[in-house]
Amino acid sequence: MEVTHKRYKRTDVVAVVGRLDAASAPQFKQTIDALFEEGRYRLVFDLVDLEYISSPGLRVLIEARKRARDWKVTALEGGDVRIANLPPRIKEVFDLTGFTSLFEIYDDLTEAVGSF
């Protein structure tokens, strides 16, 4: 798995390439934790090149969503997680696990970034 990060003014994009499984989930979590430590709580996960996700990978996503949403600047402004470019195979996993209803999912990275 490869994780890349790009910082924008209001959000950060974290792209994941390859397999997000028990072996690679800790690395992905470290990247997210480092962003949270910097006070960056608006994240877009670009999953266009994600080939596989297992339950540890899903757990990292849901924990990131919870931590981001717990952070509030004001009643109207706070953190959140968006998903961009969800591959069909991974969308099936999201549908089966109920994750589709938990995340705002965008077909386009620009739309996801602009949603903040």
C-alpha positions as CSV (number, residue, x, y, z in Angstrom):
1,M,0.0,0.0,0.0
2,E,1.1,3.5,-0.7
3,V,-0.3,6.6,1.0
4,T,0.2,10.1,-0.4
5,H,-1.0,13.4,1.1
6,K,-1.7,16.8,-0.4
7,R,-2.6,19.8,1.7
8,Y,-5.1,22.5,0.6
9,K,-6.2,25.6,2.4
10,R,-9.4,24.1,4.0
11,T,-8.8,20.4,3.6
12,D,-6.3,17.6,3.2
13,V,-6.4,14.8,0.5
14,V,-5.1,11.4,1.5
15,A,-4.8,9.0,-1.5
16,V,-4.5,5.3,-0.9
17,V,-3.0,3.0,-3.6
18,G,-3.1,-0.8,-3.4
19,R,-4.5,-2.9,-0.5
20,L,-5.8,-1.6,2.8
21,D,-5.6,-4.6,5.0
22,A,-4.4,-5.7,8.5
23,A,-0.8,-5.2,7.4
24,S,-1.2,-1.7,6.0
25,A,-4.0,-0.2,8.1
26,P,-1.5,0.9,10.9
27,Q,0.5,3.0,8.3
28,F,-2.7,4.6,7.1
29,K,-3.8,5.3,10.6
30,Q,-0.4,6.9,11.4
31,T,-0.9,9.3,8.4
32,I,-4.4,10.3,9.7
33,D,-3.2,10.7,13.3
34,A,-0.4,13.0,12.2
35,L,-2.9,15.2,10.4
36,F,-5.2,15.3,13.5
37,E,-2.2,16.3,15.6
38,E,-1.6,19.2,13.3
39,G,-5.2,20.3,13.8
40,R,-6.3,19.2,10.3
41,Y,-9.7,17.7,10.7
42,R,-11.2,18.0,7.2
43,L,-10.1,15.0,5.2
44,V,-10.8,13.7,1.8
45,F,-9.8,10.1,1.1
46,D,-9.1,9.6,-2.6
47,L,-9.7,5.8,-3.1
48,V,-9.4,5.8,-6.9
49,D,-6.5,3.3,-6.8
50,L,-7.6,1.2,-3.9
51,E,-7.7,-2.4,-4.9
52,Y,-8.9,-4.1,-1.7
53,I,-10.1,-3.2,1.8
54,S,-10.5,-5.5,4.8
55,S,-12.2,-4.9,8.2
56,P,-9.0,-3.3,9.7
57,G,-9.0,-0.8,6.9
58,L,-12.7,-0.1,7.3
59,R,-12.1,0.4,11.0
60,V,-9.5,3.1,10.4
61,L,-12.0,4.9,8.1
62,I,-14.8,4.9,10.7
63,E,-12.4,5.9,13.5
64,A,-11.2,8.8,11.4
65,R,-14.7,9.9,10.7
66,K,-15.6,9.8,14.4
67,R,-12.5,11.7,15.5
68,A,-12.9,14.3,12.8
69,R,-16.6,14.9,13.6
70,D,-15.8,15.2,17.3
71,W,-13.7,18.3,16.5
72,K,-15.7,21.5,16.4
73,V,-14.7,25.1,15.8
74,T,-18.2,26.4,16.1
75,A,-21.7,24.9,16.1
76,L,-21.7,25.2,12.3
77,E,-18.1,24.5,11.5
78,G,-16.1,21.4,12.3
79,G,-14.3,18.4,11.0
80,D,-15.5,15.6,8.7
81,V,-14.3,12.9,6.3
82,R,-15.3,12.6,2.7
83,I,-14.7,9.8,0.2
84,A,-13.7,10.5,-3.4
85,N,-13.5,8.2,-6.4
86,L,-14.8,5.0,-4.8
87,P,-14.0,2.0,-7.1
88,P,-17.0,-0.2,-7.9
89,R,-15.5,-3.2,-6.1
90,I,-14.9,-1.2,-2.9
91,K,-18.4,0.4,-3.2
92,E,-19.8,-3.1,-3.0
93,V,-18.0,-3.5,0.3
94,F,-19.3,-0.2,1.5
95,D,-22.8,-1.1,0.6
96,L,-22.6,-4.5,2.3
97,T,-21.2,-3.0,5.5
98,G,-23.5,0.0,5.6
99,F,-20.6,2.5,5.1
100,T,-22.3,4.0,2.1
101,S,-24.8,5.8,4.4
102,L,-22.1,6.9,6.9
103,F,-19.9,8.9,4.5
104,E,-20.4,11.6,1.9
105,I,-19.1,9.9,-1.3
106,Y,-18.2,11.9,-4.4
107,D,-17.4,10.7,-7.9
108,D,-14.9,13.5,-8.3
109,L,-12.0,14.7,-6.2
110,T,-12.7,18.4,-6.9
111,E,-16.3,18.1,-5.7
112,A,-15.2,16.3,-2.5
113,V,-12.6,19.0,-1.8
114,G,-15.1,21.7,-2.6
115,S,-17.7,20.3,-0.3
116,F,-15.8,21.8,2.7
